[in-house]
Amino acid sequence: MSFVEYGDTIKDGDTAIVFLGHESMFPVKVQHGTVTQTKYGVIRHSTDLIGKKYGSKVTCSKGGWVFILHPTPELWTMNLPHRTQILYSTDISIITMMLELKPGSIVCESGTGSGSLSHALIRTVAPTGHLYTVEFHQQRAEKAREEFREHGVEHLVTVTNQDVCKNGFGVSNIADAVFLDIPSPWEAIGHAKSALKAEGGRICSFSPCIEQVQRTCLAMEEYGFTEINTLEILLRVYNVRTISLQIPDLGKAAEDNSSTGFDSSNPSNQGSLCANLQQGTVQFKSGVPLREMVGHTGYLTFATKSLY
């Protein structure tokens, strides 16, 4: 099993996603002799999972059933164990596009955190690219190495435990893009410039506060970055539902009334007019925004390393 290569069959040691519903799923490490408890009963790894195909419908001990899905960066973002605040698919999608990432790209990242963005970056640059990710916290760095190894992507990523603001990324002039998600990104702009290729590259900084953005933009200008711009992505979800509306036959009603001398100004005739208008109903699909939505997550600041 690998997050960057699809496998048909569930094997011992794989990480799989147990899907109970769109709002209920969780990751599980498949192991011989292990059982997993769900609200529908027990899943026995040896008999219910190993050897079955991904996407299979598995019946639990209480008679309920679940689907076993192959892991992807998107599913991992929704189900990973949180060691820090994470980036979600809305921000991740614009980051990978604006950094102009593709298979073969070299990317530097700090900090690693829970690895949500890291998995998406690895999938994007595979099979010939590489991710250099720096994490200040030692235990989080060790846990990230362990997860990358379990997910079959350790050959595509290098995890370093150090302070990127003081020691940089540990590489020079090789990166196509740099991503910063740290409390003081302005202190790492110089190291980011050193990590980027001499012929240029892209940088992105994620910050929740506008004061961080201001200081980061000033540092980018100081180090000669160009095309500096900041944006915020807000996801608005719509509910699609079927509604019914009455169809008034205005033309026919008006024609009948004029031919019979119908006086619509007479209050006694207004009820009859309404009845004539309500000739039937029609059903159609309508999109309605949710009453609540996820608001501000953070500001994304992008810039380009100048060639001059």
Salt bridges, closest charged atoms under 4 A:
GLU74 OE2 - ARG123 NH2 2.46
GLU135 OE2 - ARG140 NE 3.21
GLU146 OE2 - LYS143 NZ 3.68
GLU147 OE2 - ARG83 NH1 2.86
GLU150 OE2 - LYS29 NZ 3.45
ASP176 OD1 - LYS197 NZ 2.96
GLU232 OE2 - HIS296 ND1 2.61
ASP256 OD2 - LYS252 NZ 3.17
